[in-house]
Amino acid sequence: MIKILLVDDHGIVRDGIKATLSSEKNLKIIGEASNGIEAIELTKKLTPDIIIMDISMPEMSGIEATAIISDRFPNTRTLVLSMHDNEDYILKSIESGAYGYLLKDTGKEEFIKAITTIAKGDKYFSTPVSGIIADGYLQRIKKASSSEESSDHFGLTKREKGILKMIVNGNSNREIADNFTISIRTIETHRFNIMKKLKVKNAAELVKFAIENKIV
């Protein structure tokens, strides 16, 4: 039997959840709360297995309550059920310790699957939510890549400056390639581009220019 605590400031929503889960013999709703503060108090009193948590509530939000409950009651797992489908709410919920995140238009079958999955100790995020998480991750990767490729006043990227530093230090193409986990051919291409940007003709001029201009 999975013991469930419902937390939502709208009674009609809690009634809808109760109606949805009423036919499931292995699920038992043991309490209801209308804000985060009540949720914490009832979690301490009733020790539910799962909390179905709304986000936007008076007194204390679901995200704040989830963080406290995750810290104080590690055996109770939170499933966020929210109308909010933006990345900020989703990531903050995950950071607060939520085991899952569903949107309120989720169907009954997936709702029950999420509850049973989380009760076993696994995470569950609906397909739309997973997509939002993935998009956010890709955007962060893109920003990090963009930052890495930002150039200095000589037009050198951070990677090119790193390669130039190793050239100045006397490292071979093989050593530089191994350090950056790329091929020797790619290092040779970078070396050519660096020399072109700095307008030098050979390795000796490259090293001299880099030292004199304090590029590395």
KAVENNOR-V219382 format. One record per backbone hydrogen bond with DSSP energy under -1.0 kcal/mol. NH is the residue of the N-H (numbers start at 1). CO is the residue of the C=O. If there is no record, write none. Layout:
# KAVENNOR-V219382
nh | co
NH | CO
NH | CO
This chain:
# KAVENNOR-V219382
nh | co
2 | 26
4 | 28
5 | 50
6 | 31
7 | 52
8 | 33
14 | 10
15 | 11
16 | 12
17 | 13
18 | 14
19 | 15
20 | 16
21 | 17
22 | 18
24 | 21
27 | 24
28 | 2
30 | 4
33 | 6
36 | 60
39 | 35
40 | 36
41 | 37
42 | 38
43 | 39
44 | 40
45 | 41
46 | 42
47 | 43
49 | 3
50 | 3
51 | 77
52 | 5
53 | 79
54 | 7
60 | 58
62 | 55
65 | 61
66 | 62
67 | 63
68 | 64
69 | 65
70 | 66
71 | 67
72 | 68
73 | 69
76 | 73
77 | 49
79 | 51
80 | 100
81 | 53
82 | 102
90 | 86
91 | 87
92 | 88
93 | 89
94 | 90
95 | 91
96 | 92
97 | 94
98 | 93
99 | 78
100 | 78
101 | 124
102 | 80
104 | 82
106 | 103
111 | 107
112 | 108
113 | 109
114 | 110
115 | 111
116 | 112
117 | 113
118 | 114
119 | 115
121 | 118
122 | 117
124 | 99
126 | 101
130 | 126
131 | 127
132 | 128
133 | 129
134 | 130
135 | 131
136 | 132
137 | 133
138 | 134
139 | 135
140 | 136
141 | 137
142 | 138
143 | 139
144 | 140
145 | 141
146 | 142
147 | 143
148 | 144
149 | 145
152 | 156
155 | 152
158 | 148
161 | 157
162 | 158
163 | 159
164 | 160
165 | 161
166 | 162
167 | 163
168 | 164
169 | 165
170 | 167
171 | 166
176 | 172
177 | 173
178 | 174
179 | 175
180 | 176
182 | 177
187 | 183
188 | 184
189 | 185
190 | 186
191 | 187
192 | 188
193 | 189
194 | 190
195 | 191
196 | 192
197 | 193
198 | 194
200 | 195
206 | 202
207 | 203
208 | 204
209 | 205
210 | 206
211 | 207
212 | 208
213 | 209
215 | 210
